[in-house]
C-alpha cells in the first residue's frame, strides 16, 4: 500500500472530473441518440456534431436568474440539489474502475453505495417539500414511495452476488469473476437490479416523480438555473453509476481479453448507458399504481426466489 | 487523528441532536436527526465497525427517516404546526426534562470518572461476517422474536390496507 500521493490525487480528481464531465456530456449524447432513433438529427448546431451543446446549455443555465420562490423553505430548498450531487459523487469513490484506478478500496464498498443511494432519495423528497408547491409535493411523495420500495429489491437482488463472491468489497467481487461473469448464474438478480436501477435514478419509463404530462415537472417544478442543472446532472450521474455498478457486479468489471482494463470497463459501462437511453426511447410510462404493484408483486418475490435458489445451490455444491 | 475525528463527529452529533429537540419545524428537526445519525455512523466506522455504520445509514438514515418525512409531507401542516411547536417550546416546559437529563448526566459523569475506562484504546475490527455469526448464534432468539414481531406487523398492515371488494367498474387492474 505504498502508492505515491500524486497517484492518489490523480485518481481522486481524475474520477471526479471524468464523472461530472461524462454526466454533462451524456445530456448531449442522450439527445443525439434519441434523435437517431426517432429519425431526426437532434442537437447538431453548436460545434462538431453539436458537441458543444453542453457548453451552450451550461452558459445558459449559469446566466439564468437563480430564482428562489418566496414561499419556499429556503435552506432546505438550497440543500436539496446539493444532496444528490454529493451522494452520487461519493459513490464513485468506491467504484473499482481498473486494477490501478479507483479512489478507495472499501471493505463494505457495496453497502456504501447502497447507503449513498438511499441518502440520494432525500434530494428529491426535500426538493419536493421545500418548493411548497402542489406538483412538487406530489412528485416528492411519489419519489419517496417509489425509491423506498425499489431500494428493497435493489439490495436483495445484489445479495446473490455477495453470496457467490463472499464479499462486500467491489474489487474482490470483480476478482471472483475471473472464471465467469455473474451475469449467467445471477441472471434474475441482474434483471431485478437493472429495473430497480432505472427506478432509483428516476429514468423513463419510471420517471413518475417528474412525469411532465401530469405533474408539470414534479419535484423540480420550482427549480431554475444551475439548481435545476444540478438535479439534471445528478440524474445522469446516477445513470452512469448504476451502469458502472452493473458492470462491476454482473459483467466482470475490468476483466476481458486483449484490451486494457480501463477500455473494457468503459465499453461495458457505455453499452449499459446506451441500453438505458434505448429503454427511454422505446417504452411508455406505466401508471403509478402499476409501478408500485409491479414492484411489490413481481420484483420482490423474484428477488427473494433468486436469493433462496442461490443459497440452496451454494449449500448443495458445498 | 482518530481522536480529532471522534470529537468533531461527537460534537456534530450532540449539536444536531439538540437542534432536533429545539427545532420548530418538523422537517428541519428530522434533517438534524439525520445529521446526528450520520455523525454516529462516522464514529462507528472510526472504531472498527464499518458494517454497523453502513447499516445505520441504510436503515435508520435512509429508510426510517424517509418514511417519517414522507408522513410529515403527507400531513403537510404548514405554519400552524410551527406555531403550535413554538408554544410547546416555552421555557416553562423545559424544567422537567432538563432536571431528568441532568440526573442522567451526573450518573454518566460518575461512571466515566469511577475508572470504568478499560479497553478504550484497542480498536477491534468487526466485519460483516462477525456480525452475521453473532446474530445467528448468540442472538438467534432475539432475531427470531424480531422476525415474528415484524411478521405480525406485516400481517396487520396488510389487513388494514386490504381492498374491500366493491362492485364498481373502476377496479384496479386485475391480477
Interface residues (C-beta under 8 A of the other chain):
Chain A: X73 X75 X76 X79 X106 X107 X108 X111 X112 X114 X115 X118 X119 X121 X122 X125 X126 X128 X129 X137 X140 X141 X144 X145 X147 X148 X151 X155 X168 X289 X290 X293 X297
Chain B: X25 X27 X28 X31 X34 X50 X51 X54 X55 X57 X58 X61 X62 X63 X66 X67 X69 X70 X73 X74 X76 X127 X128 X172 X173 X175
